Amino acid sequence: GPSCGRGAGPRSARSGRCSDPGDDMPKLYQLTLQRSSAITHAIYGNFSAPKAQEIVVARYKTLELLRPDDSGKVQSVLSQDIFGVVRAIHPFRLTGASRDYIVVGSDSGRIVILEYNGQKNSFDRVHLETFGKTGCRRIVPGQYLAVDPKGRAVMISAIEKQKFVYILNRDSAARLTISSPLEAHKSYTLVYATVGMDVGFENPLFATIELSYEEVDRDPHADPPQKMLT
């Protein structure tokens, strides 16, 4: 048969297709023998059952579900490695629902929504949307998360410039759906905090504490910029 193109690997005897040299490249990932013990983020919610009082904590690249027992001691129900650096986590609940989902911002350049599966005792991925490059970058969202209190929208923000808003809903089978991202970018702007405002059932509204350095960037002798509530 014809030979494979230049730079391609040998032809497979079973499928007859040319192989990609990258297919045989090893994929390496670092795992430490001892897991991180420092808690970087913690959220409260009802993740496994409607009236369950539970806490999810992030330990660098591990998510752990904690639950108090009848004696008042906190028990670890699940500890799961997410193979990435957790930068932000936030619970949210769709209107009328009885359990909480977990939205995660990480160094993957993606927004991830998880839900707890009691049968498998694991966090299952419900949605994964890619919006940027991997790594903890200044202008790639993932550092801040804000959720509408009614569970209708979530905003994921970068340290500088970029923000995306996703509309959350459910389909006819009561499964969670997520919209395409709505851009809310603002150049020359540093973000310090974001929060979802309680506006009832009006359009979702988010507030941020920001600092605009546009004037200082153009004129080094300008007055120092001040933080603003936007």
C-alpha positions as CSV (number, residue, x, y, z in Angstrom):
1,G,0.0,0.0,0.0
2,P,1.1,3.7,-0.1
3,S,3.6,4.8,2.4
4,C,2.7,7.1,5.3
5,G,3.4,10.8,5.0
6,R,6.6,12.4,6.1
7,G,6.9,12.6,9.8
8,A,4.1,10.0,10.4
9,G,4.7,6.8,12.3
10,P,4.5,3.3,10.8
11,R,1.2,2.0,9.3
12,S,-0.8,-0.2,11.7
13,A,-1.2,-3.8,10.4
14,R,-4.6,-4.1,12.0
15,S,-6.3,-0.9,10.9
16,G,-4.1,0.1,8.0
17,R,-3.9,3.7,9.3
18,C,-0.8,5.7,9.9
19,S,0.0,6.2,13.5
20,D,0.8,9.6,15.1
21,P,4.3,9.7,16.6
22,G,2.7,11.6,19.6
23,D,0.5,8.6,20.4
24,D,3.5,6.7,22.0
25,M,4.8,9.7,23.9
26,P,4.7,9.2,27.7
27,K,2.3,11.5,29.6
28,L,3.8,12.4,33.0
29,Y,1.9,13.6,36.1
30,Q,3.4,14.2,39.5
31,L,1.7,12.7,42.5
32,T,3.1,13.1,46.0
33,L,3.2,10.2,48.5
34,Q,1.7,12.5,51.2
35,R,-1.3,14.5,50.3
36,S,-1.6,18.2,51.1
37,S,-3.1,18.9,54.5
38,A,-3.6,22.7,54.3
39,I,-7.1,23.7,53.4
40,T,-7.2,26.5,50.8
41,H,-11.0,26.7,50.2
42,A,-14.1,25.5,52.1
43,I,-17.8,25.6,51.2
44,Y,-21.0,24.5,52.9
45,G,-24.0,22.8,51.3
46,N,-26.3,19.8,50.9
47,F,-24.3,17.7,48.4
48,S,-25.4,14.1,49.1
49,A,-29.0,14.6,50.4
50,P,-31.5,17.4,50.8
51,K,-31.0,17.9,54.6
52,A,-27.4,16.7,54.8
53,Q,-25.1,19.3,56.4
54,E,-21.8,18.9,54.7
55,I,-18.6,20.8,53.9
56,V,-16.4,20.4,50.9
57,V,-12.8,21.5,51.3
58,A,-10.0,21.9,48.8
59,R,-6.5,20.9,49.7
60,Y,-4.4,22.2,46.8
61,K,-5.4,19.6,44.2
62,T,-7.8,17.4,46.2
63,L,-11.5,17.8,47.0
64,E,-12.7,16.3,50.2
65,L,-16.3,15.9,51.4
66,L,-16.7,16.2,55.2
67,R,-19.8,15.4,57.3
68,P,-20.4,15.6,61.1
69,D,-21.6,12.4,62.7
70,D,-24.1,12.0,65.6
71,S,-21.3,12.6,68.2
72,G,-20.3,15.9,66.6
73,K,-17.1,14.7,65.1
74,V,-16.3,15.5,61.5
75,Q,-15.9,12.5,59.3
76,S,-14.2,12.3,55.9
77,V,-16.7,10.8,53.4
78,L,-14.6,11.2,50.2
79,S,-11.2,12.5,49.2
80,Q,-10.7,12.8,45.4
81,D,-7.8,14.0,43.4
82,I,-8.8,16.4,40.6
83,F,-5.4,16.4,38.8
84,G,-5.2,20.2,38.9
85,V,-4.8,23.2,41.1
86,V,-8.0,24.3,42.7
87,R,-8.2,28.1,42.5
88,A,-11.8,28.6,43.6
89,I,-14.9,26.5,44.5
90,H,-18.5,27.6,45.1
91,P,-21.8,25.8,45.8
92,F,-24.9,26.5,43.8
93,R,-28.5,25.2,43.6
94,L,-31.0,25.5,40.8
95,T,-34.3,27.0,41.7
96,G,-36.6,24.3,43.3
97,A,-33.7,21.8,43.6
98,S,-32.9,20.1,46.9
99,R,-29.2,19.4,46.4
100,D,-26.2,21.5,45.7
101,Y,-23.7,21.3,42.8
102,I,-20.1,22.4,43.0
103,V,-18.5,24.7,40.5
104,V,-14.7,24.7,40.4
105,G,-12.2,27.2,39.0
106,S,-8.8,25.7,38.5
107,D,-5.6,26.0,36.4
108,S,-7.1,24.0,33.6
109,G,-8.6,26.9,31.7
110,R,-12.0,25.4,32.1
111,I,-15.1,25.8,34.3
112,V,-16.2,22.5,35.8
113,I,-19.4,21.6,37.5
114,L,-19.5,18.5,39.8
115,E,-22.1,16.7,41.7
116,Y,-21.7,14.0,44.4
117,N,-22.7,10.5,43.4
118,G,-23.6,8.5,46.6
119,Q,-23.6,5.1,44.8
120,K,-20.0,5.4,43.6
121,N,-18.9,7.7,46.4
122,S,-17.3,10.1,44.0
123,F,-17.7,13.6,42.5
124,D,-19.1,13.2,39.0
125,R,-18.4,15.8,36.3
126,V,-21.7,17.2,35.0
127,H,-20.3,19.9,32.7
128,L,-16.9,21.0,31.5
129,E,-16.4,24.2,29.4
130,T,-13.1,25.3,28.0
131,F,-12.4,29.1,27.7
132,G,-8.6,29.5,28.0
133,K,-5.1,28.2,28.2
134,T,-3.9,26.0,31.1
135,G,-1.9,27.3,34.0
136,C,-2.5,29.9,36.7
137,R,-2.4,32.9,34.3
138,R,-3.2,36.5,35.2
139,I,-5.8,37.0,32.4
140,V,-7.3,33.5,32.3
141,P,-10.4,33.2,34.4
142,G,-10.5,30.8,37.3
143,Q,-9.3,32.8,40.3
144,Y,-12.7,34.1,41.3
145,L,-16.2,32.6,41.3
146,A,-19.5,34.3,41.9
147,V,-23.0,32.6,41.8
148,D,-26.4,34.1,41.6
149,P,-28.2,33.2,44.8
150,K,-31.1,31.7,42.8
151,G,-28.7,29.4,41.0
152,R,-29.4,31.0,37.5
153,A,-25.9,32.1,36.6
154,V,-22.3,31.8,37.5
155,M,-19.4,34.3,36.8
156,I,-15.8,33.1,36.6
157,S,-13.2,35.9,36.6
158,A,-9.5,36.3,36.1
159,I,-7.2,38.5,38.2
160,E,-7.0,40.9,35.3
161,K,-9.4,41.8,32.4
162,Q,-11.4,38.7,31.6
163,K,-14.8,37.6,33.0
164,F,-17.2,35.0,31.7
165,V,-20.9,34.6,32.7
166,Y,-22.7,31.2,32.2
167,I,-26.4,30.9,32.4
168,L,-27.6,27.7,34.2
169,N,-30.9,26.0,33.7
170,R,-32.4,22.5,33.4
171,D,-33.8,20.6,30.4
172,S,-37.0,18.6,30.1
173,A,-35.3,15.6,31.9
174,A,-34.3,17.9,34.8
175,R,-30.6,17.7,33.8
176,L,-28.4,20.7,34.4
177,T,-27.7,22.8,31.3
178,I,-25.1,25.5,30.8
179,S,-25.1,28.2,28.1
180,S,-22.3,29.6,26.0
181,P,-20.2,32.1,27.8
182,L,-21.2,35.8,27.9
183,E,-18.1,38.1,27.9
184,A,-17.8,40.8,30.6
185,H,-14.2,41.8,29.9
186,K,-12.8,45.1,31.0
187,S,-9.2,46.1,29.9
188,Y,-6.7,47.7,32.3
189,T,-8.6,46.3,35.3
190,L,-7.5,44.3,38.3
191,V,-10.1,42.3,40.2
192,Y,-10.0,41.8,43.9
193,A,-13.3,40.1,44.7
194,T,-16.6,39.1,43.1
195,V,-20.0,38.3,44.5
196,G,-23.5,37.4,43.2
197,M,-26.2,39.9,44.3
198,D,-29.5,38.9,45.7
199,V,-32.0,40.6,43.4
200,G,-34.9,38.1,43.7
201,F,-36.0,36.9,40.3
202,E,-34.8,39.9,38.4
203,N,-31.9,39.6,36.0
204,P,-28.8,38.2,37.7
205,L,-26.5,40.9,38.9
206,F,-22.8,40.6,40.0
207,A,-20.7,43.0,42.0
208,T,-16.9,43.3,41.9
209,I,-14.2,45.2,43.6
210,E,-11.9,46.4,40.9
211,L,-8.9,48.8,40.3
212,S,-8.4,50.5,36.9
213,Y,-4.8,51.3,36.1
214,E,-5.4,52.7,32.6
215,E,-4.4,56.3,33.6
216,V,-1.3,55.2,35.4
217,D,-0.3,53.0,32.5
218,R,-0.5,56.0,30.2
219,D,0.9,58.6,32.6
220,P,3.3,57.4,35.3
221,H,2.8,60.6,37.2
222,A,-0.9,60.3,37.5
223,D,-2.6,59.9,40.8
224,P,-2.6,56.4,42.3
225,P,-5.7,54.5,41.3
226,Q,-8.4,53.6,43.8
227,K,-10.4,50.4,44.3
228,M,-14.0,50.8,43.0
229,L,-17.1,48.8,43.7
230,T,-18.6,47.9,40.3
